[in-house]
Amino acid sequence: MLKDFNEKVDRRNTNCFKWDKLHEKYGKEDVISMWIADMEFRAPEKVIASIVERAKHGIYGYTFRDDKYYNTISEWMKKRHDWNIENDWIVFSPGIVPALSFCVSCFTNVGDGIIVPSPAYPPFFNAVKDQGRIVVESCLKYEGTRYSIDFNGLNRSVKLMNLEMEKNETEKKVKMIFLCNPHNPTGRVWTKDELCRIGEFCLENDILIVSDDIHSDIVYEENQYTPIASICKEFEDITITCISPGKTFSMTGLATSSIIIPNIELRKTFTKMVESYELDGGNVFGMVASTAAYEHGEEWLIQLLKYLETNRNYMLDYFETNIKEIKPIKPEGTYLVWLDCSGLGLSGAELMDFFVSKAGIAVNPGISFGEHSDQFVRMNIGCTFEQLESALSTLEYSVRNL
Ligand SMILES: Cc1ncc(COP(=O)(O)O)c(C=O)c1O
């Protein structure tokens, strides 16, 4: 059955951040909300039905995840991403952001360096700094239309930081990298070649890879997502891969994600941390919804990808034809678009004021993704075509009247 992604769903008054926090975040209610990374589409019917069915039971006591829960995840990874994983490798986490913090705390010490290629999803910086670790600056290379990894810069930053730490006769080192594949906010889906170079660099420098692959199911046709750990046994041994049905199936609020850790020693340490905070229980609705999504959601996802690709192509054409002052970085994956607004000649603060007060569109400010990004904003196009059309036409009008 074809899903109607054009259906308009009113999300206000559901305690959703995207629409119910507009006033608090942007000082205005009457704007088109295109910020935080969740979609305007209802989850697949089978997911909704699984929750309704479970809700009808009426008792929501302590619950465990059964074999089916794990089987659906490993079958999904095999079918969609050609990666054979064992059920035992999967550790539950009530979200990927908490898992990043657990990784920092399990596998690094105060004062150690963690590489955060930037621009980056803002919680990456917090996970490092909040626990007294040091962010190793490593900027992605912006080549006008696309981002790539600056391997020379990366090498230089790591060597410099390690030397500095040795000079101070500390035991500190650069110990971890936060990879994001597909990348939020630039939309890059790293190629196998790029991932091989990252993996080899990490092997040489004794760096653990934490790969946040939450957007891995949202990849457009001409691109191919590769889990870095699937490339070879050596990478598998030093990688922790974070996935979730949240972004894929409109269920971010169910806080149910999987941390895939093939290396048994790393897995034991990580599991102990999750268990020590009693966070391994999860919630009953997340469990049934995840199982239903991975078991029955593939056809829905295929339709979603077509819809999002139409949105993406329309948006790219629209900027190219009508708003040349703003350059979108073509997303290879994710429903997030990184907009280079330097052509408008505004400061970061003026740019946000322009988007919110003049154009009436709530977007994420570039500066929150890294200090070099104040000329950018991030726009979420995981919405109805009608919403996207209306946002782009009001944006065009506002640019003309700037
Ligand atoms: C790269 C990335 N990681 C993690 C998250 C959030 O993950 P979770 O809700 O599972 O904590 C997001 C949400 O926008 C994201 O873009």
The ligand as a MOL file (V3000), in Angstrom:
LIG
                    3D

  0  0  0     0  0            999 V3000
M  V30 BEGIN CTAB
M  V30 COUNTS 16 16 0 0 0
M  V30 BEGIN ATOM
M  V30 1 C 24.2300 12.4700 14.3460 0
M  V30 2 C 23.1820 12.3190 15.3940 0
M  V30 3 N 23.4090 11.5090 16.4440 0
M  V30 4 C 22.5030 11.3250 17.4230 0
M  V30 5 C 21.2940 11.9950 17.3880 0
M  V30 6 C 20.3120 11.7920 18.5020 0
M  V30 7 O 20.3090 10.4560 18.8880 0
M  V30 8 P 19.4060 9.9350 20.0830 0
M  V30 9 O 18.0950 10.6290 19.9740 0
M  V30 10 O 19.3240 8.4600 19.8350 0
M  V30 11 O 20.1250 10.2440 21.3460 0
M  V30 12 C 21.0150 12.8670 16.3180 0
M  V30 13 C 19.7710 13.6330 16.2980 0
M  V30 14 O 19.6430 14.6060 15.6080 0
M  V30 15 C 21.9810 13.0190 15.2950 0
M  V30 16 O 21.7660 13.7980 14.2370 0
M  V30 END ATOM
M  V30 BEGIN BOND
M  V30 1 1 1 2
M  V30 2 1 2 3
M  V30 3 2 2 15
M  V30 4 2 3 4
M  V30 5 1 4 5
M  V30 6 1 5 6
M  V30 7 2 5 12
M  V30 8 1 6 7
M  V30 9 1 7 8
M  V30 10 2 8 9
M  V30 11 1 8 10
M  V30 12 1 8 11
M  V30 13 1 12 13
M  V30 14 1 12 15
M  V30 15 2 13 14
M  V30 16 1 15 16
M  V30 END BOND
M  V30 END CTAB
M  END
